[in-house]
């Protein structure tokens, strides 16, 4: 998954962010000017007023639009309406700096929540892209190839998978052998070897070998589609603490308004009533829970973690034992050459790694990359061997001439069969 820094912000959010910066600069200038230049209180107040209006006017417009669309009687007292009322009170009493700070905090909190939702949507879009690939469908009568979208496949269709192709649907291998990169689905860095009768899943990638397979499930029925659906449900789900916060929010605003009205009724002091409204603004109360949970889901999805529901974050406090999958969780998921055993004492480990890396220098297979890194550590100047007559046996290994010498790299059993020399496995 991509890092958060690569997720683009929509133009509307960039516009609001610009308003936040402009308003913050004006509010800061309005607060500092009377301190740095005594006697300039009126100019400082004017700057604070402009800063407050820059950020508050869009909030007022949003609230009034909602009231006109739903009717005041049908509109519940949520926090936007309450904050707009409190900012109106700040305007009425000349507390421009306070009102501006309230507006900035509210808008930043909303943008934080929207930004984390965008992160989840971006991760979901990446998953959907894995299923939106082209497929090579075979005609059952003639075997002719037709390129179609993955969404056009149906159970029973026969497809052909070449090296580098993404698997477009869940299918069963009919002919051929290959290695599949299933990291998108399982997180396992080592490729899986598939043979006739094995299942392959949408979103995985054929690394080598030619496969023909029969589609079992396509579209929304694939494992990848179900994973995407789980993430979508997790994004929309609410934990008990969010439901509780929203329930309190529905009662909180009318209660504060009632208290403010009571203060004004008994004291006949509008400033005290307005003070009640200002000090009761609960931005953190409403924004904290959803922002934290949506942010956690977005972060988990970018790291390849599947969260089935927001409630699981809250139930995590009761966990007393954890079972981890090794690859990609406790390890980096990157292969390394740990040790080299030499069967022929006439050669050194550097010779063996050099020959192997020469054969694998153009491959993106995880084992090939590990051999390339190990050889580069022993020979920083790079690989200069000449490779010719390269042949690949799908799922078994490769052979070629390296500087005129026959070299094979592959599975131990295949090496023993092709070389005609029994090779013992390395010592533990």
C-alpha positions as CSV (number, residue, x, y, z in Angstrom):
1,X,0.0,0.0,0.0
2,X,1.0,3.5,-0.6
3,X,2.1,5.8,2.1
4,X,-0.2,8.5,3.3
5,X,1.9,11.2,1.8
6,X,1.0,10.0,-1.7
7,X,-2.8,10.3,-1.3
8,X,-3.9,13.4,-3.2
9,X,-6.2,16.0,-1.5
10,X,-9.3,17.1,-3.3
11,X,-9.4,20.7,-4.5
12,X,-12.2,21.6,-2.0
13,X,-10.1,20.5,0.9
14,X,-7.0,22.4,-0.4
15,X,-9.2,25.5,-0.6
16,X,-10.4,25.1,3.0
17,X,-6.8,24.5,4.1
18,X,-5.8,27.7,2.5
19,X,-8.6,29.5,4.4
20,X,-7.4,28.0,7.6
21,X,-3.8,29.3,7.0
22,X,-5.1,32.7,6.1
23,X,-7.4,33.0,9.1
24,X,-4.7,31.7,11.4
25,X,-2.2,34.3,10.2
26,X,-4.8,37.1,10.6
27,X,-5.8,35.9,14.1
28,X,-2.1,35.6,15.1
29,X,-1.4,39.1,13.8
30,X,-4.5,40.4,15.7
31,X,-3.3,38.8,18.9
32,X,0.3,40.0,18.7
33,X,-0.1,43.5,17.4
34,X,-1.5,45.1,20.6
35,X,1.3,43.4,22.5
36,X,4.1,44.5,20.2
37,X,2.6,47.9,19.4
38,X,0.7,49.3,22.3
39,X,-2.1,51.6,21.2
40,X,-3.0,49.5,18.1
41,X,-5.8,47.6,19.8
42,X,-8.3,48.7,17.2
43,X,-6.2,47.5,14.3
44,X,-5.6,44.2,16.1
45,X,-9.3,43.8,16.7
46,X,-10.0,44.5,13.0
47,X,-7.4,41.9,11.9
48,X,-9.0,39.3,14.3
49,X,-12.5,40.1,13.0
50,X,-11.3,39.6,9.4
51,X,-9.6,36.4,10.4
52,X,-12.7,35.1,12.1
53,X,-14.9,36.0,9.2
54,X,-12.6,34.3,6.7
55,X,-13.0,30.9,8.4
56,X,-16.4,31.4,10.0
57,X,-18.4,32.5,7.0
58,X,-18.2,29.1,5.2
59,X,-19.4,27.5,8.4
60,X,-22.4,29.9,8.7
61,X,-23.2,29.2,5.0
62,X,-23.1,25.4,5.6
63,X,-25.3,25.6,8.6
64,X,-27.9,27.9,7.0
65,X,-27.9,25.7,3.8
66,X,-28.7,22.7,6.0
67,X,-31.4,24.5,7.8
68,X,-33.1,25.6,4.6
69,X,-32.8,22.1,3.1
70,X,-34.3,20.2,6.1
71,X,-36.2,22.8,8.0
72,X,-35.4,23.9,11.5
73,X,-37.8,21.6,13.1
74,X,-36.4,18.6,11.3
75,X,-32.7,19.5,11.9
76,X,-31.1,18.0,14.9
77,X,-28.8,20.1,17.1
78,X,-25.5,18.8,16.0
79,X,-22.1,20.4,16.8
80,X,-21.9,22.5,13.6
81,X,-25.1,24.3,14.5
82,X,-23.9,24.8,18.1
83,X,-20.5,26.1,17.1
84,X,-22.1,28.5,14.6
85,X,-24.3,29.8,17.4
86,X,-21.3,30.2,19.7
87,X,-19.4,32.1,17.0
88,X,-22.4,34.3,16.5
89,X,-22.3,35.1,20.2
90,X,-18.5,35.9,19.9
91,X,-19.3,38.3,17.1
92,X,-22.1,40.0,19.1
93,X,-19.7,40.6,22.1
94,X,-16.6,41.4,20.1
95,X,-14.7,38.3,21.1
96,X,-13.3,37.9,17.6
97,X,-10.1,36.1,18.6
98,X,-12.0,33.5,20.6
99,X,-14.5,32.9,17.9
100,X,-11.8,32.6,15.2
101,X,-9.9,30.1,17.3
102,X,-13.0,28.0,17.8
103,X,-13.7,28.1,14.0
104,X,-10.1,27.1,13.2
105,X,-10.2,24.2,15.6
106,X,-13.6,23.0,14.2
107,X,-12.5,23.1,10.6
108,X,-9.1,21.4,11.3
109,X,-10.9,18.7,13.2
110,X,-13.3,18.1,10.3
111,X,-10.5,18.1,7.8
112,X,-8.6,15.6,9.8
113,X,-11.5,13.2,9.8
114,X,-12.2,13.8,6.1
115,X,-8.5,13.2,5.4
116,X,-8.4,9.9,7.1
117,X,-11.6,8.8,5.2
118,X,-9.8,9.8,2.0
119,X,-6.9,7.5,3.1
120,X,-9.3,4.6,3.5
121,X,-10.9,5.4,0.1
122,X,-7.5,5.5,-1.5
123,X,-6.6,2.1,0.0
124,X,-9.9,0.7,-1.2
125,X,-9.3,2.1,-4.7
126,X,-5.9,0.3,-4.8
127,X,-7.7,-2.9,-3.9
128,X,-10.3,-2.4,-6.6
129,X,-7.6,-1.7,-9.2
130,X,-6.2,-5.2,-8.5
131,X,-9.5,-6.7,-9.7
132,X,-10.0,-4.3,-12.6
133,X,-7.5,-5.9,-15.0
134,X,-7.7,-7.3,-18.5
135,X,-8.1,-11.1,-19.0
136,X,-7.2,-13.4,-21.9
137,X,-10.3,-15.5,-22.4
138,X,-10.1,-18.6,-24.6
139,X,-12.8,-19.7,-27.0
140,X,-14.0,-23.2,-25.8
141,X,-14.3,-24.5,-29.4
142,X,-11.3,-22.9,-31.2
143,X,-9.0,-21.8,-28.4
144,X,-8.9,-18.3,-29.9
145,X,-7.9,-15.6,-27.5
146,X,-10.1,-12.6,-26.7
147,X,-9.0,-9.8,-24.4
148,X,-11.9,-8.8,-22.0
149,X,-12.3,-7.0,-18.7
150,X,-12.2,-9.0,-15.5
151,X,-15.8,-8.0,-14.8
152,X,-16.8,-9.7,-18.1
153,X,-15.6,-13.1,-17.0
154,X,-18.1,-15.7,-15.8
155,X,-17.7,-19.1,-14.0
156,X,-16.7,-21.7,-16.5
157,X,-14.7,-19.4,-18.7
158,X,-11.2,-20.6,-19.7
159,X,-8.4,-18.0,-19.3
160,X,-4.7,-17.9,-20.2
161,X,-2.2,-16.4,-17.8
162,X,1.2,-15.4,-19.1
163,X,4.2,-14.3,-17.0
164,X,3.6,-10.9,-15.5
165,X,-0.2,-11.2,-15.9
166,X,-2.4,-10.3,-12.9
167,X,-5.0,-13.1,-12.2
168,X,-8.4,-11.6,-13.0
169,X,-10.6,-14.0,-11.1
170,X,-10.6,-16.9,-8.7
171,X,-9.8,-19.9,-10.9
172,X,-8.5,-23.5,-11.0
173,X,-5.3,-24.3,-12.9
174,X,-5.9,-26.7,-15.8
175,X,-2.5,-26.8,-17.5
176,X,0.9,-25.5,-16.7
177,X,3.1,-24.7,-13.7
178,X,4.1,-21.3,-12.4
179,X,5.0,-19.2,-9.4
180,X,2.5,-16.7,-8.1
181,X,3.1,-13.6,-6.1
182,X,0.2,-13.6,-3.5
183,X,1.5,-10.8,-1.3
184,X,-1.4,-8.6,-2.2
185,X,-3.8,-11.1,-0.7
186,X,-1.8,-13.1,1.9
187,X,1.2,-10.8,2.8
188,X,3.5,-13.8,2.1
189,X,6.6,-12.6,0.3
190,X,7.6,-16.1,-1.0
191,X,5.8,-16.9,-4.3
192,X,3.5,-19.9,-4.3
193,X,4.0,-22.7,-6.7
194,X,0.8,-23.8,-8.5
195,X,0.1,-26.9,-10.6
196,X,-2.9,-28.3,-12.4
197,X,-5.7,-28.6,-9.9
198,X,-4.5,-25.7,-7.6
199,X,-6.6,-22.6,-7.1
200,X,-5.4,-19.2,-8.0
201,X,-7.0,-16.0,-6.7
202,X,-7.8,-12.6,-8.2
203,X,-5.2,-9.9,-7.4
204,X,-2.3,-12.3,-7.4
205,X,0.4,-12.1,-10.1
206,X,1.9,-14.8,-12.3
207,X,5.7,-14.5,-12.0
208,X,6.7,-17.1,-14.5
209,X,5.2,-20.0,-16.5
210,X,2.2,-20.2,-18.8
211,X,-1.1,-21.2,-17.2
212,X,-4.5,-22.1,-18.4
213,X,-7.3,-22.0,-15.8
214,X,-11.0,-22.3,-15.4
215,X,-12.8,-19.4,-13.8
216,X,-14.6,-20.4,-10.5
217,X,-15.8,-17.0,-9.3
218,X,-15.5,-13.6,-10.8
219,X,-16.4,-10.0,-9.9
220,X,-17.9,-9.6,-6.5
221,X,-17.5,-13.3,-5.7
222,X,-13.7,-13.3,-5.6
223,X,-11.7,-13.4,-2.4
224,X,-10.2,-10.0,-3.2
225,X,-13.7,-8.5,-3.6
226,X,-14.7,-9.9,-0.3
227,X,-11.6,-8.4,1.4
228,X,-12.5,-5.0,-0.2
229,X,-16.1,-5.3,1.1
230,X,-14.8,-6.0,4.6
231,X,-12.8,-2.9,4.5
232,X,-15.7,-0.9,3.3
233,X,-17.9,-2.2,6.1
234,X,-15.2,-1.4,8.6
235,X,-15.0,2.2,7.3
236,X,-18.8,2.6,7.8
237,X,-19.0,0.7,11.1
238,X,-19.2,2.5,14.4
239,X,-17.8,1.4,17.7
240,X,-19.8,1.6,20.9
241,X,-17.9,4.6,22.0
242,X,-18.8,6.6,18.9
243,X,-22.4,5.7,19.3
244,X,-22.3,6.8,22.9
245,X,-20.6,10.1,21.9
246,X,-23.2,10.8,19.2
247,X,-26.0,10.1,21.7
248,X,-24.5,12.5,24.2
249,X,-24.0,15.1,21.4
250,X,-27.7,15.0,20.5
251,X,-28.6,15.9,24.1
252,X,-25.6,18.1,24.9
253,X,-26.5,21.1,22.6
254,X,-30.1,21.6,23.8
255,X,-28.9,21.2,27.4
256,X,-26.2,23.9,27.0
257,X,-28.7,26.2,25.3
258,X,-31.1,25.7,28.2
259,X,-28.3,26.5,30.7
260,X,-27.3,29.6,28.8
261,X,-31.0,30.7,28.7
262,X,-31.3,30.1,32.4
263,X,-28.2,32.1,33.2
264,X,-29.6,35.0,31.2
265,X,-33.0,34.7,32.8
266,X,-31.6,34.8,36.4
267,X,-28.8,37.3,35.8
268,X,-30.1,39.4,33.0
269,X,-26.5,39.5,31.8
270,X,-26.1,38.6,28.1
271,X,-22.3,38.4,28.5
272,X,-22.6,35.6,31.1
273,X,-25.0,33.7,28.9
274,X,-22.6,34.0,25.9
275,X,-19.7,32.9,28.1
276,X,-21.6,29.7,28.9
277,X,-21.9,29.1,25.1
278,X,-18.2,29.8,24.5
279,X,-16.7,27.7,27.3
280,X,-19.1,24.8,26.4
281,X,-17.9,24.4,22.8
282,X,-17.1,20.6,22.7
283,X,-15.0,20.3,19.5
284,X,-12.9,17.5,21.0
285,X,-15.9,15.7,22.4
286,X,-17.3,15.0,18.9
287,X,-14.2,14.9,16.8
288,X,-11.9,12.7,19.0
289,X,-13.6,9.3,18.7
290,X,-14.5,9.2,15.0
291,X,-11.2,10.8,14.0
292,X,-9.1,8.3,16.0
293,X,-10.9,5.3,14.7
294,X,-11.1,6.3,11.1
295,X,-7.5,7.3,11.2
296,X,-6.6,3.9,12.7
297,X,-8.5,2.0,9.9
298,X,-6.8,4.1,7.2
299,X,-3.4,3.5,8.7
300,X,-4.0,-0.2,9.0
301,X,-5.3,-0.5,5.5
302,X,-2.2,1.3,4.1
303,X,0.0,-1.2,6.1
304,X,-1.9,-4.1,4.6
305,X,-3.8,-4.9,7.8
306,X,-7.4,-6.0,7.5
307,X,-9.7,-4.6,10.2
308,X,-13.2,-6.2,10.1
309,X,-14.9,-3.5,12.2
310,X,-14.2,-0.4,14.3
311,X,-15.4,-2.2,17.4
312,X,-12.3,-4.4,17.4
313,X,-10.1,-1.4,18.3
314,X,-12.2,-0.9,21.4
315,X,-12.3,-4.6,22.3
316,X,-8.5,-4.7,22.0
317,X,-8.2,-3.6,25.6
318,X,-9.3,-7.1,26.7
319,X,-6.6,-8.9,24.7
320,X,-4.3,-11.0,26.8
321,X,-2.6,-13.1,24.1
322,X,-1.6,-12.3,20.5
323,X,-0.7,-14.8,17.7
324,X,1.3,-13.2,14.8
325,X,1.8,-14.4,11.3
326,X,5.5,-14.3,10.7
327,X,6.0,-13.0,7.1
328,X,5.4,-9.3,6.8
329,X,4.4,-8.9,10.4
330,X,7.4,-9.9,12.5
331,X,9.7,-9.9,9.5
332,X,10.3,-7.5,6.7
333,X,9.2,-10.1,4.1
334,X,12.4,-9.7,2.1
335,X,14.6,-12.7,1.4
336,X,18.4,-12.7,2.2
337,X,21.1,-15.2,1.5
338,X,22.1,-16.4,5.0
339,X,24.9,-18.9,4.1
340,X,26.5,-20.5,1.1
341,X,27.4,-24.2,0.9
342,X,29.9,-25.4,-1.7
343,X,29.6,-29.0,-3.1
344,X,32.7,-28.6,-5.3
345,X,35.8,-27.4,-3.3
346,X,37.2,-26.0,-6.6
347,X,34.8,-23.0,-6.3
348,X,34.3,-20.4,-3.6
349,X,31.0,-18.9,-2.3
350,X,31.8,-15.8,-4.3
351,X,32.0,-17.9,-7.5
352,X,28.7,-19.6,-6.8
353,X,26.9,-16.4,-6.0
354,X,28.4,-14.6,-9.0
355,X,27.2,-17.4,-11.4
356,X,23.8,-17.5,-9.9
357,X,23.4,-13.7,-9.9
358,X,24.5,-13.5,-13.5
359,X,21.6,-15.8,-14.5
360,X,19.1,-13.9,-12.4
361,X,20.3,-10.4,-13.1
362,X,17.1,-9.5,-15.1
363,X,14.6,-11.4,-12.9
364,X,12.3,-9.8,-10.3
365,X,11.7,-13.0,-8.5
366,X,12.3,-12.6,-4.7
367,X,14.9,-15.3,-4.7
368,X,16.7,-13.8,-7.7
369,X,16.7,-10.4,-6.0
370,X,18.3,-12.0,-2.9
371,X,21.0,-13.6,-5.0
372,X,21.7,-10.3,-6.7
373,X,22.1,-8.4,-3.4
374,X,24.4,-11.1,-2.0
375,X,26.6,-11.1,-5.1
376,X,26.7,-7.3,-5.1
377,X,28.0,-7.3,-1.5
378,X,30.8,-9.6,-2.5
379,X,31.5,-7.8,-5.8
380,X,30.6,-4.1,-5.5
381,X,31.9,-3.4,-9.0
382,X,29.0,-5.2,-10.5
383,X,28.3,-8.3,-12.6
384,X,30.4,-8.4,-15.8
385,X,29.8,-12.0,-16.9
386,X,28.4,-12.7,-20.4
387,X,25.2,-14.8,-20.3
388,X,23.9,-16.7,-23.4
389,X,21.6,-19.5,-24.3
390,X,19.3,-18.7,-21.4
391,X,16.5,-21.3,-20.8
392,X,13.8,-21.2,-18.2
393,X,11.9,-24.2,-16.7
394,X,8.7,-22.9,-15.2
395,X,8.7,-23.4,-11.4
396,X,12.0,-25.3,-11.5
397,X,14.9,-23.1,-12.4
398,X,17.0,-21.5,-15.2
399,X,20.0,-22.6,-17.1
400,X,22.5,-20.7,-19.4
401,X,26.0,-20.3,-20.5
402,X,28.0,-17.9,-18.2
403,X,31.3,-16.9,-19.8
404,X,31.0,-20.1,-21.9
405,X,30.3,-22.4,-18.8
406,X,27.1,-24.2,-18.3
407,X,25.3,-22.9,-15.1
408,X,22.0,-23.9,-13.6
409,X,20.1,-22.3,-10.8
410,X,16.9,-23.9,-9.4
411,X,15.4,-26.4,-7.1
412,X,17.6,-29.1,-5.7
413,X,15.7,-32.0,-7.2
414,X,15.7,-30.4,-10.6
415,X,19.4,-29.7,-10.4
416,X,20.1,-33.3,-9.5
417,X,18.0,-34.6,-12.4
418,X,19.4,-32.2,-15.0
419,X,23.0,-32.4,-13.9
420,X,23.0,-36.1,-13.5
421,X,24.8,-35.8,-10.2
422,X,23.0,-36.5,-6.9
423,X,23.1,-33.4,-4.7
424,X,22.7,-33.7,-1.0
425,X,20.7,-31.1,0.9
426,X,22.8,-28.6,2.9
427,X,23.4,-29.4,6.5
428,X,20.9,-27.8,9.0
